[in-house]
Amino acid sequence: MIDGHVWLLALIAIVWGVSIIGDSAQFSAAVTELADSRFVGTALTLQVSIGFALTVLAIWLTPQVAALLGGWRWAFVILLPGPVIGAWAMMALRRAPEASLLANGRR
């Protein structure tokens, strides 16, 4: 998309950004509903801290990868594992018995 239409790149970036922002609330809600009530605050703190650290790492690493590859064309591929692992984790959770605790058992 780097050499393509700017509007298409912008559209993909917007969809990506909205998707990433939207899943944060889903993961936080899962933590609040599944964590032991004595440790919900700790679990949320840990989750947010890890998420923030991964974001900082991605922001730092992406330009490094672009420089290593000689351009931005493939640099954003390093971001792909995050959504893939997140989607896999949510699908695995859906199959787990604990999933019935989410949203009062509604799917």
Buried (B, 14 or more C-beta within 10 A) or exposed (E): BEEEEEEEEEEEEEEEEEEBEEBEEEBBEBBBBBBEEEEBEEBBEEBBEEBEEEEEEBEEBBEEBBEEEEEBEEBBEBBEEBEEEBEEEBEEEEEEEEBEEBEEEEE
